[in-house]
């Protein structure tokens, strides 16, 4: 397990639990009010300390509102029971792990520093969505961000005690830490994961009806729409509203009377006209890549609105993720198992 402090000079504290350790006491000795991030393995019994698993560390971190990452459950098909969880999975591939952890650390740190510099967001009673919109200088997106918020207590009951109006008044640093925790997870685990007001590269490629191997052209064409806020190192990501402004200009250049059935096809045709070449279509056995337009965040594939291709949002996807749909085969296989 590794613990990262929030100082500019990053302080990494490691712990390999051994026989004879008193787990909770040892953990408490490592974390403090400046702890920004904890990363844990699931199996912590290898050095002889029995009965300790990552789930316990997750619970301890949630009680203290410390972001926690688990690198033992990197399974893309493992669905959350709610769209916004106070835990994230770390890639297990060595060449991806370090960069991911560093990007997450810097993302939470960036939010904390921004809150320290914006007392107006901390002192006033604002929702996490409103605070995030303020931090990103995107007040027009507050209503969209709000669609990603859920009942926080249902995924971290300890938060109820911390945000309860009747609870003991918190110092500014503790309020900043709590808001960093809530706003950071809203952004990382929900908004950036499920394409909506901010869209991932693969999500944008799906929206444009082209294969994500056309990444170089996408980044060039939509550079003005790039997102550069917290966790952007995990991207690239793009502001959908700015993407739509740029797409609108491309579509206006199409000849009148052009017949297309889906917005994915329309967007691809507009790009092909500008670049005077055909773009590679997404792989699809159902429409041969003709339609596109939506992204399945679980299979990470482009899908369209055909009933044999995908199903609409349900409890697996936040209402604000308007560019996401669930691939049909994936849904049909798992829905009966999960009772959804």
C-alpha positions in Angstrom: 0.0 0.0 0.0 1.3 3.5 -0.8 0.1 6.8 0.7 0.7 10.1 -0.9 0.8 13.4 1.0 -0.4 16.6 -0.5 2.8 18.6 -0.2 4.5 20.0 -3.3 7.4 17.7 -2.4 5.5 14.4 -2.8 5.8 12.2 0.3 5.2 8.6 -0.5 4.7 6.3 2.5 4.6 2.5 1.8 3.3 -0.2 4.0 3.7 -4.0 3.5 1.6 -5.5 6.3 3.5 -8.1 8.3 2.6 -10.6 11.0 2.4 -8.8 14.3 1.2 -5.4 12.9 -2.0 -3.9 14.3 -3.6 -3.0 11.0 -5.8 -0.1 11.9 -3.3 1.5 14.3 -0.5 1.2 11.7 -2.7 2.7 9.0 -3.7 5.6 11.2 0.0 6.3 11.9 0.6 6.7 8.2 -2.2 9.0 7.1 -2.9 12.6 8.2 -4.9 15.6 7.2 -2.5 16.2 4.3 -2.9 12.7 2.7 -4.2 13.1 -0.8 -4.3 9.6 -2.2 -4.0 6.0 -1.0 -3.4 3.0 -3.4 -3.9 -0.5 -2.1 -3.7 -4.1 -3.3 -6.6 -6.3 -2.5 -4.6 -9.1 -0.9 -2.5 -7.8 2.0 -1.9 -11.2 3.6 1.3 -12.2 1.8 3.7 -11.3 4.6 1.8 -13.4 7.2 -0.8 -10.9 8.5 -4.0 -12.8 8.0 -7.5 -11.3 7.6 -6.5 -8.0 6.1 -7.7 -7.1 2.6 -7.9 -4.0 0.5 -11.6 -3.7 1.3 -10.7 -2.8 4.9 -8.4 -0.1 3.7 -11.1 1.2 1.4 -13.5 1.5 4.3 -10.9 3.3 6.5 -10.2 5.8 3.7 -13.9 6.4 3.1 -14.4 7.1 6.8 -11.7 9.8 6.5 -12.7 11.0 3.0 -9.4 10.1 1.5 -9.3 9.1 -2.2 -8.5 5.4 -2.5 -7.5 3.3 -5.6 -7.4 -0.5 -5.8 -5.2 -2.1 -8.4 -6.4 -5.7 -8.0 -9.8 -5.4 -9.6 -9.1 -4.0 -13.0 -12.0 -5.7 -14.7 -13.7 -3.7 -17.4 -16.9 -5.7 -17.1 -17.2 -5.2 -13.3 -20.2 -2.9 -13.0 -20.8 -0.5 -10.2 -24.2 -0.6 -8.5 -24.2 3.1 -8.8 -22.6 5.3 -11.4 -20.4 7.3 -9.0 -18.3 5.4 -6.5 -15.7 6.7 -4.0 -13.2 4.2 -5.2 -11.3 3.8 -8.5 -9.5 0.9 -10.2 -5.8 1.3 -11.1 -4.5 -0.4 -14.3 -2.4 -3.4 -13.5 0.0 -3.1 -16.5 3.3 -1.8 -15.2 3.7 0.7 -18.0 0.3 2.2 -17.2 0.1 2.0 -13.4 2.7 4.7 -12.5 1.4 7.3 -15.0 -2.2 6.7 -14.0 -1.5 7.1 -10.2 0.5 10.2 -10.9 -2.3 11.7 -13.0 -4.9 11.0 -10.3 -2.7 12.4 -7.6 -2.1 15.6 -9.5 -5.8 15.8 -10.4 -6.9 15.7 -6.7 -4.1 18.1 -5.8 -5.1 20.5 -8.5 -8.7 20.6 -7.1 -7.4 21.1 -3.5 -5.2 24.0 -4.6 -8.0 25.6 -6.6 -10.4 25.4 -3.6 -7.7 27.0 -1.4 -7.6 29.9 -3.9 -11.4 30.2 -4.2 -12.8 30.8 -0.7 -16.1 31.8 -2.4 -16.7 28.2 -3.4 -15.9 26.9 0.0 -17.7 29.4 2.2 -21.0 29.4 0.4 -23.4 26.5 0.5 -23.0 25.1 -3.0 -23.6 21.6 -4.5 -20.6 19.6 -5.7 -21.9 20.2 -9.3 -21.9 24.0 -8.7 -18.4 23.9 -7.1 -17.0 21.8 -10.0 -18.6 24.1 -12.6 -17.0 27.1 -10.8 -13.6 25.4 -10.6 -13.6 24.6 -14.3 -14.9 28.1 -15.2 -17.9 26.5 -16.9 -21.0 27.8 -15.0 -23.1 26.9 -18.0 -22.4 23.2 -17.4 -23.7 23.1 -13.8 -27.0 21.6 -14.7 -25.3 18.9 -16.8 -22.9 18.1 -14.0 -25.8 17.8 -11.5 -27.2 15.0 -13.6 -24.2 12.9 -12.6 -24.6 13.4 -8.8 -26.2 10.6 -6.8 -27.1 9.9 -3.2 -23.7 10.1 -1.8 -24.7 8.3 1.4 -25.7 5.2 -0.6 -22.0 4.7 -1.6 -20.2 6.2 1.4 -22.4 6.3 4.5 -19.6 8.1 6.4 -20.2 11.2 4.3 -23.6 11.6 5.9 -21.9 12.4 9.3 -19.4 14.7 7.6 -21.9 16.8 5.7 -24.7 16.8 8.2 -25.7 20.4 8.9 -25.9 19.6 12.6 -22.4 18.3 12.7 -19.6 20.1 14.4 -18.4 23.1 12.3 -15.4 22.2 10.3 -12.2 24.2 9.9 -11.5 25.6 6.4 -8.8 23.0 5.7 -11.1 20.2 6.6 -13.9 21.6 4.5 -11.5 21.9 1.6 -10.4 18.3 2.0 -14.0 17.1 2.1 -15.0 19.1 -1.0 -11.9 17.9 -2.8 -12.9 14.3 -2.1 -16.5 14.8 -3.3 -15.8 17.0 -6.3 -12.8 15.0 -7.4 -14.7 11.7 -7.4 -17.7 13.3 -9.2 -15.3 14.4 -12.0 -13.0 11.3 -12.1 -15.4 8.4 -11.5 -18.5 9.7 -13.2 -18.2 12.7 -15.6 -15.0 11.7 -17.3 -15.8 8.0 -17.3 -19.3 8.5 -18.9 -19.1 10.8 -21.9 -21.5 13.7 -21.7 -20.6 17.4 -21.2 -16.9 16.3 -21.3 -16.2 13.5 -23.8 -13.2 11.1 -24.0 -11.2 10.5 -27.2 -13.0 7.2 -27.9 -16.3 8.8 -27.0 -15.7 11.6 -29.4 -14.6 9.3 -32.2 -17.9 7.4 -31.6 -19.9 10.6 -31.8 -18.2 11.5 -35.1 -18.9 8.0 -36.5 -15.3 7.3 -37.2 -12.7 4.8 -35.8 -10.6 6.0 -32.9 -7.5 5.1 -35.0 -8.2 8.5 -36.6 -7.0 10.1 -33.4 -4.4 12.4 -34.9 -7.0 14.1 -37.1 -9.6 14.3 -34.3 -7.1 16.0 -32.0 -6.1 18.5 -34.7 -9.7 19.3 -35.8 -11.0 19.7 -32.2 -8.0 21.2 -30.5 -10.1 24.3 -29.6 -12.5 22.1 -27.7 -9.8 20.4 -25.6 -10.4 19.9 -21.8 -7.4 20.9 -19.7 -8.8 20.6 -16.1 -8.1 18.1 -13.3 -7.3 14.6 -14.5 -6.9 15.8 -18.2 -3.6 13.8 -18.2 -5.8 10.6 -18.4 -7.3 11.9 -21.6 -7.4 13.6 -24.0 -10.9 14.9 -23.3 -13.0 17.5 -25.0 -15.9 19.9 -24.1 -18.9 18.6 -26.0 -20.5 22.1 -26.3 -17.4 23.3 -28.1 -17.2 20.2 -30.2 -20.8 20.8 -31.3 -19.9 24.4 -32.3 -17.1 23.1 -34.5 -19.2 20.3 -35.9 -22.0 22.7 -36.8 -19.6 24.7 -39.0 -18.6 21.5 -40.8 -22.2 20.3 -41.4 -23.1 23.7 -42.9 -20.6 23.1 -45.6 -22.4 19.9 -46.8 -24.4 20.1 -50.0 -28.2 20.6 -49.5 -30.4 17.6 -49.7 -27.8 15.1 -48.5 -29.7 12.1 -47.0 -28.3 10.5 -43.8 -30.1 8.6 -41.1 -28.0 9.2 -38.0 -25.9 12.0 -36.6 -22.8 9.8 -36.6 -23.1 9.4 -40.3 -23.7 13.1 -40.7 -20.6 14.0 -38.7 -18.4 11.6 -40.6 -19.6 12.9 -44.0 -18.9 16.4 -42.9 -15.4 15.5 -41.9 -14.8 13.6 -45.1 -15.9 16.6 -47.2 -13.4 18.8 -45.4 -10.5 16.4 -45.6 -11.4 15.1 -49.1 -11.0 11.5 -48.0 -12.9 8.6 -46.5 -12.4 8.0 -42.8 -12.1 4.6 -41.3 -15.4 3.5 -39.8 -15.8 1.9 -36.4 -15.9 -1.9 -36.3 -19.5 -3.1 -36.2 -21.1 -6.4 -37.3 -24.5 -4.8 -37.3 -24.3 -1.8 -39.6 -20.8 -2.2 -40.9 -19.8 1.0 -39.1 -22.3 3.2 -41.0 -24.1 4.7 -38.0 -22.1 5.1 -34.8 -22.9 8.1 -32.7 -22.7 6.6 -29.2 -20.1 4.9 -27.0 -20.4 1.9 -24.6 -18.3 2.7 -21.6 -18.2 -1.0 -20.6 -17.1 -2.7 -23.8 -15.4 0.6 -25.0 -16.9 0.2 -28.4 -18.9 2.5 -30.7 -22.6 1.7 -30.9 -25.7 3.2 -32.5 -29.4 3.4 -31.7 -30.4 0.3 -33.5 -32.3 -2.0 -31.1 -30.0 -4.9 -32.0 -26.9 -2.7 -31.3 -27.5 -1.0 -28.0 -29.9 -0.1 -25.2 -30.4 3.3 -23.6 -29.2 4.5 -20.2 -30.4 2.9 -17.0 -28.9 2.5 -13.5 -25.5 1.7 -15.0 -25.1 5.0 -16.7 -25.7 8.5 -15.2 -28.5 10.5 -16.8 -26.0 13.2 -17.9 -24.0 10.8 -20.0 -26.0 11.5 -23.2 -23.3 10.1 -25.5 -23.4 6.7 -23.8 -25.4 3.6 -24.5 -24.8 0.0 -23.5 -23.9 -2.5 -26.2 -26.7 -5.0 -26.7 -24.9 -8.3 -26.4 -23.1 -7.1 -23.2 -26.4 -5.9 -21.7 -28.3 -9.1 -22.5 -25.6 -11.2 -21.0 -25.3 -9.3 -17.7 -28.7 -7.8 -17.0 -30.3 -11.1 -15.9 -27.4 -11.9 -13.7 -27.5 -8.5 -12.0 -31.2 -8.3 -11.9 -31.4 -5.1 -13.9 
